[in-house]
Amino acid sequence: MADVTITLKGKAAERLERLIRDAAYPSPEAAVADALEAFEETRAPELELWLRDVAGPRLDAMRADPATSLTAEQLRARLFGAG
């Protein structure tokens, strides 16, 4: 496995230092490793497929016929009742 050295400047460096100082991570390496893992999870093939095959078509349908969509208040009422 190759070693990689990176340089962070400005706000990125400050955020990393704050995470370590606040004991969220024991080292810069641990923080970066966690960030990379989170990035990989957001790039999961299942998520990409769901966005393409389910969410995208539903958004297109809603844009084509806005009358079929619900406002946030209407959705809350359906999920939790009117009162």
C-alpha positions in Angstrom: 0.0 0.0 0.0 1.3 3.4 -1.0 1.6 6.3 1.4 0.0 9.6 0.3 0.7 13.0 1.7 -1.8 15.8 1.4 -1.8 19.5 2.3 -4.9 21.2 3.6 -5.2 24.9 3.7 -7.6 27.4 5.1 -11.0 26.2 6.3 -10.3 22.6 5.4 -7.3 22.5 7.6 -9.1 24.3 10.4 -12.0 21.8 10.3 -9.6 18.9 10.5 -7.7 20.4 13.4 -11.0 21.1 15.2 -12.2 17.5 14.8 -9.0 16.2 16.3 -8.9 18.8 19.1 -12.5 18.0 20.0 -11.5 14.4 20.2 -13.8 13.3 17.4 -10.8 11.6 15.8 -7.5 10.5 17.3 -5.4 11.5 14.3 -5.6 13.3 10.9 -5.3 9.9 9.3 -8.4 8.6 11.1 -10.5 11.6 10.1 -9.5 11.4 6.5 -10.1 7.6 6.4 -13.6 8.2 7.8 -14.3 11.0 5.2 -13.2 8.7 2.4 -15.4 5.9 3.7 -18.4 8.3 3.9 -17.6 9.5 0.3 -17.5 5.9 -1.0 -20.9 5.1 0.7 -22.5 8.0 -1.0 -21.2 6.7 -4.3 -22.8 3.3 -3.7 -24.1 1.6 -6.8 -27.4 0.9 -5.1 -27.9 4.6 -4.4 -27.1 5.5 -8.0 -29.6 2.9 -9.3 -32.3 4.1 -6.9 -31.8 7.7 -7.9 -31.9 6.8 -11.6 -34.7 4.3 -11.6 -37.0 5.5 -8.8 -36.4 9.1 -7.6 -35.6 10.6 -11.0 -38.7 9.3 -12.8 -40.9 10.4 -9.9 -39.4 13.9 -10.0 -40.0 14.0 -13.7 -43.6 12.9 -13.3 -44.2 15.5 -10.6 -42.7 18.3 -12.8 -44.8 17.2 -15.7 -48.0 17.3 -13.6 -47.5 19.4 -10.4 -51.1 18.7 -9.4 -50.1 15.2 -8.4 -47.6 16.4 -5.9 -48.2 17.3 -2.2 -47.1 20.3 -0.2 -45.1 19.6 3.0 -48.2 20.4 5.1 -50.3 17.9 3.1 -47.7 15.2 3.4 -47.5 15.8 7.2 -51.3 15.6 7.5 -51.3 12.3 5.6 -48.5 10.8 7.6 -49.4 12.1 11.1 -53.1 13.0 10.8 -54.6 16.5 10.7 -54.1 17.3 14.3 
